[in-house]
Amino acid sequence: MKTMLLAFAAIVLITITANFALQTAGFSSQEQNLGAAVRLDQ
C-alpha cells in the first residue's frame, strides 16, 4: 500500500512539473500554431 501511494505521489509530481516546464518552454498548441497566416480573433 505504501508503494502504491508513493507511486501516485510521483505521478502527480511528474505531471505538475511537466506541465509547468512545457508552458514555460512555449510548447503549447496555441503558441505552436500561431503565425502570420493564422487569424485567431475572428
Biopython code that builds the backbone (N, CA, C, O; Angstrom):
import numpy as np
from Bio.PDB.StructureBuilder import StructureBuilder

atoms = [
    (1, "MET", "N", (0.827, -1.192, 0.000)),
    (1, "MET", "CA", (0.000, 0.000, 0.000)),
    (1, "MET", "C", (0.875, 1.262, 0.000)),
    (1, "MET", "O", (0.575, 2.241, -0.683)),
    (2, "LYS", "N", (1.947, 1.215, 0.771)),
    (2, "LYS", "CA", (2.856, 2.359, 0.857)),
    (2, "LYS", "C", (3.504, 2.632, -0.502)),
    (2, "LYS", "O", (3.669, 3.787, -0.897)),
    (3, "THR", "N", (3.864, 1.577, -1.206)),
    (3, "THR", "CA", (4.479, 1.722, -2.519)),
    (3, "THR", "C", (3.508, 2.333, -3.523)),
    (3, "THR", "O", (3.899, 3.176, -4.330)),
    (4, "MET", "N", (2.259, 1.917, -3.478)),
    (4, "MET", "CA", (1.254, 2.445, -4.393)),
    (4, "MET", "C", (1.013, 3.935, -4.141)),
    (4, "MET", "O", (0.915, 4.704, -5.097)),
    (5, "LEU", "N", (0.918, 4.351, -2.898)),
    (5, "LEU", "CA", (0.736, 5.761, -2.580)),
    (5, "LEU", "C", (1.946, 6.587, -3.004)),
    (5, "LEU", "O", (1.795, 7.712, -3.481)),
    (6, "LEU", "N", (3.125, 6.042, -2.834)),
    (6, "LEU", "CA", (4.342, 6.722, -3.279)),
    (6, "LEU", "C", (4.355, 6.861, -4.800)),
    (6, "LEU", "O", (4.786, 7.887, -5.327)),
    (7, "ALA", "N", (3.887, 5.837, -5.501)),
    (7, "ALA", "CA", (3.815, 5.904, -6.965)),
    (7, "ALA", "C", (2.801, 6.951, -7.417)),
    (7, "ALA", "O", (3.064, 7.684, -8.371)),
    (8, "PHE", "N", (1.649, 7.037, -6.754)),
    (8, "PHE", "CA", (0.660, 8.057, -7.087)),
    (8, "PHE", "C", (1.214, 9.456, -6.848)),
    (8, "PHE", "O", (0.992, 10.363, -7.651)),
    (9, "ALA", "N", (1.928, 9.628, -5.752)),
    (9, "ALA", "CA", (2.537, 10.929, -5.462)),
    (9, "ALA", "C", (3.576, 11.285, -6.523)),
    (9, "ALA", "O", (3.683, 12.447, -6.917)),
    (10, "ALA", "N", (4.333, 10.307, -6.983)),
    (10, "ALA", "CA", (5.324, 10.552, -8.034)),
    (10, "ALA", "C", (4.649, 10.943, -9.337)),
    (10, "ALA", "O", (5.140, 11.825, -10.041)),
    (11, "ILE", "N", (3.539, 10.310, -9.671)),
    (11, "ILE", "CA", (2.794, 10.646, -10.890)),
    (11, "ILE", "C", (2.296, 12.082, -10.829)),
    (11, "ILE", "O", (2.407, 12.822, -11.806)),
    (12, "VAL", "N", (1.752, 12.477, -9.693)),
    (12, "VAL", "CA", (1.256, 13.844, -9.538)),
    (12, "VAL", "C", (2.406, 14.840, -9.665)),
    (12, "VAL", "O", (2.276, 15.854, -10.351)),
    (13, "LEU", "N", (3.519, 14.557, -9.014)),
    (13, "LEU", "CA", (4.679, 15.445, -9.072)),
    (13, "LEU", "C", (5.226, 15.566, -10.495)),
    (13, "LEU", "O", (5.552, 16.668, -10.938)),
    (14, "ILE", "N", (5.328, 14.464, -11.205)),
    (14, "ILE", "CA", (5.818, 14.485, -12.585)),
    (14, "ILE", "C", (4.859, 15.254, -13.481)),
    (14, "ILE", "O", (5.298, 16.012, -14.346)),
    (15, "THR", "N", (3.559, 15.072, -13.289)),
    (15, "THR", "CA", (2.563, 15.763, -14.100)),
    (15, "THR", "C", (2.627, 17.268, -13.906)),
    (15, "THR", "O", (2.613, 18.024, -14.877)),
    (16, "ILE", "N", (2.697, 17.701, -12.670)),
    (16, "ILE", "CA", (2.764, 19.140, -12.384)),
    (16, "ILE", "C", (4.058, 19.738, -12.925)),
    (16, "ILE", "O", (4.045, 20.817, -13.517)),
    (17, "THR", "N", (5.165, 19.047, -12.725)),
    (17, "THR", "CA", (6.456, 19.540, -13.207)),
    (17, "THR", "C", (6.490, 19.610, -14.727)),
    (17, "THR", "O", (6.977, 20.593, -15.286)),
    (18, "ALA", "N", (5.985, 18.590, -15.402)),
    (18, "ALA", "CA", (5.974, 18.586, -16.861)),
    (18, "ALA", "C", (5.083, 19.691, -17.413)),
    (18, "ALA", "O", (5.441, 20.353, -18.387)),
    (19, "ASN", "N", (3.935, 19.888, -16.799)),
    (19, "ASN", "CA", (3.023, 20.944, -17.236)),
    (19, "ASN", "C", (3.696, 22.306, -17.115)),
    (19, "ASN", "O", (3.647, 23.109, -18.046)),
    (20, "PHE", "N", (4.319, 22.567, -15.980)),
    (20, "PHE", "CA", (4.993, 23.848, -15.773)),
    (20, "PHE", "C", (6.150, 24.020, -16.760)),
    (20, "PHE", "O", (6.326, 25.100, -17.324)),
    (21, "ALA", "N", (6.934, 22.969, -16.970)),
    (21, "ALA", "CA", (8.089, 23.046, -17.868)),
    (21, "ALA", "C", (7.657, 23.298, -19.310)),
    (21, "ALA", "O", (8.278, 24.100, -20.007)),
    (22, "LEU", "N", (6.606, 22.627, -19.765)),
    (22, "LEU", "CA", (6.158, 22.803, -21.145)),
    (22, "LEU", "C", (5.537, 24.182, -21.365)),
    (22, "LEU", "O", (5.712, 24.773, -22.431)),
    (23, "GLN", "N", (4.819, 24.696, -20.376)),
    (23, "GLN", "CA", (4.249, 26.039, -20.510)),
    (23, "GLN", "C", (5.350, 27.086, -20.532)),
    (23, "GLN", "O", (5.264, 28.056, -21.286)),
    (24, "THR", "N", (6.375, 26.908, -19.725)),
    (24, "THR", "CA", (7.490, 27.848, -19.676)),
    (24, "THR", "C", (8.296, 27.800, -20.970)),
    (24, "THR", "O", (8.776, 28.832, -21.438)),
    (25, "ALA", "N", (8.447, 26.620, -21.547)),
    (25, "ALA", "CA", (9.235, 26.464, -22.764)),
    (25, "ALA", "C", (8.484, 26.904, -24.011)),
    (25, "ALA", "O", (9.099, 27.063, -25.065)),
    (26, "GLY", "N", (7.177, 27.105, -23.922)),
    (26, "GLY", "CA", (6.398, 27.569, -25.060)),
    (26, "GLY", "C", (5.955, 26.471, -26.002)),
    (26, "GLY", "O", (5.884, 26.687, -27.212)),
    (27, "PHE", "N", (5.659, 25.304, -25.474)),
    (27, "PHE", "CA", (5.244, 24.197, -26.319)),
    (27, "PHE", "C", (3.728, 24.007, -26.342)),
    (27, "PHE", "O", (3.250, 22.918, -26.660)),
    (28, "SER", "N", (2.978, 25.038, -26.013)),
    (28, "SER", "CA", (1.524, 24.893, -26.065)),
    (28, "SER", "C", (1.063, 24.864, -27.517)),
    (28, "SER", "O", (1.751, 25.374, -28.401)),
    (29, "SER", "N", (-0.093, 24.272, -27.760)),
    (29, "SER", "CA", (-0.586, 24.164, -29.136)),
    (29, "SER", "C", (-0.904, 25.544, -29.709)),
    (29, "SER", "O", (-0.758, 25.756, -30.912)),
    (30, "GLN", "N", (-1.330, 26.471, -28.877)),
    (30, "GLN", "CA", (-1.619, 27.822, -29.357)),
    (30, "GLN", "C", (-0.342, 28.516, -29.837)),
    (30, "GLN", "O", (-0.343, 29.168, -30.881)),
    (31, "GLU", "N", (0.728, 28.377, -29.088)),
    (31, "GLU", "CA", (1.979, 29.023, -29.486)),
    (31, "GLU", "C", (2.604, 28.340, -30.699)),
    (31, "GLU", "O", (3.244, 29.005, -31.514)),
    (32, "GLN", "N", (2.433, 27.038, -30.830)),
    (32, "GLN", "CA", (2.994, 26.319, -31.965)),
    (32, "GLN", "C", (2.261, 26.654, -33.263)),
    (32, "GLN", "O", (2.888, 26.689, -34.322)),
    (33, "ASN", "N", (0.957, 26.900, -33.209)),
    (33, "ASN", "CA", (0.170, 27.157, -34.410)),
    (33, "ASN", "C", (-0.012, 28.637, -34.704)),
    (33, "ASN", "O", (-0.652, 28.992, -35.694)),
    (34, "LEU", "N", (0.531, 29.499, -33.871)),
    (34, "LEU", "CA", (0.389, 30.926, -34.055)),
    (34, "LEU", "C", (1.385, 31.413, -35.101)),
    (34, "LEU", "O", (2.580, 31.134, -35.006)),
    (35, "GLY", "N", (0.893, 32.137, -36.091)),
    (35, "GLY", "CA", (1.757, 32.676, -37.136)),
    (35, "GLY", "C", (1.050, 33.772, -37.889)),
    (35, "GLY", "O", (-0.080, 34.129, -37.555)),
    (36, "ALA", "N", (1.691, 34.303, -38.886)),
    (36, "ALA", "CA", (1.125, 35.404, -39.643)),
    (36, "ALA", "C", (-0.124, 34.982, -40.415)),
    (36, "ALA", "O", (-1.017, 35.802, -40.631)),
    (37, "ALA", "N", (-0.200, 33.721, -40.832)),
    (37, "ALA", "CA", (-1.321, 33.265, -41.648)),
    (37, "ALA", "C", (-2.491, 32.746, -40.792)),
    (37, "ALA", "O", (-3.509, 32.325, -41.342)),
    (38, "VAL", "N", (-2.362, 32.770, -39.488)),
    (38, "VAL", "CA", (-3.399, 32.247, -38.606)),
    (38, "VAL", "C", (-4.117, 33.418, -37.948)),
    (38, "VAL", "O", (-3.501, 34.261, -37.296)),
    (39, "ARG", "N", (-5.444, 33.450, -38.134)),
    (39, "ARG", "CA", (-6.255, 34.521, -37.532)),
    (39, "ARG", "C", (-7.102, 33.909, -36.434)),
    (39, "ARG", "O", (-8.063, 33.193, -36.711)),
    (40, "LEU", "N", (-6.753, 34.186, -35.202)),
    (40, "LEU", "CA", (-7.478, 33.624, -34.074)),
    (40, "LEU", "C", (-8.576, 34.542, -33.553)),
    (40, "LEU", "O", (-9.425, 34.100, -32.779)),
    (41, "ASP", "N", (-8.578, 35.801, -33.956)),
    (41, "ASP", "CA", (-9.509, 36.775, -33.393)),
    (41, "ASP", "C", (-10.816, 36.894, -34.168)),
    (41, "ASP", "O", (-11.662, 37.701, -33.783)),
    (42, "GLN", "N", (-11.017, 36.160, -35.202)),
    (42, "GLN", "CA", (-12.247, 36.293, -35.986)),
    (42, "GLN", "C", (-13.183, 35.147, -35.765)),
    (42, "GLN", "O", (-14.264, 35.111, -36.354)),
]
sb = StructureBuilder()
sb.init_structure("model")
sb.init_model(0)
sb.init_chain("A")
sb.init_seg("    ")
for serial, (resi, resn, name, xyz) in enumerate(atoms, 1):
    if name == "N":
        sb.init_residue(resn, " ", resi, " ")
    sb.init_atom(name, np.array(xyz, "f"), 0.0, 1.0, " ", f" {name:<3s}", serial, name[0])
structure = sb.get_structure()
